[in-house]
Amino acid sequence: MDRCRRLLERGQARPSGLRFRELCELAECFGFSLARRKGSHHIYKRDGFRTLLNFQESGGMAKAYQVRQLLLTLEELGIL
């Protein structure tokens, strides 16, 4: 859980500084799983939560708005 907490803190401090694989790992830390992949789109879902999260890689980095979207979703779920 220590790695998850560090990734969360990095994402909160600087959303544009998170690598794509770290964004995926962070989502998985909080119960999301990869539902499907189509091209560059990675779709994550979570049991009991209807909204799907769509992540795309941009030169190895996560898109900042998608990091913020995950953080807002975690707030909605009461995790943050």
Steps between C-alpha positions, in 0.01 A plus 500: 500500500801727548558510121133584445516785751813642333340484155190671636705779655697550177180511295343753733809721506570493126248321275711561190799323656351151527607233255225307321587169664492674839150633429383148416666364814338773711156415362559132579611588854150634565299213358480583130578230246574510131171420328628521144757656276430629153790668325645758733190507721521313830157473663487443876196405704419438865233277647212706637601809301331564166741749348785367289838669499677539168879540508728572205876507490674808365871443446526272803325752724145512630283787386457745788123529459467122528701499824269771635199298382621199701558719807150648475355151464684387813352800683150410378549147632606638839849352476676836522 
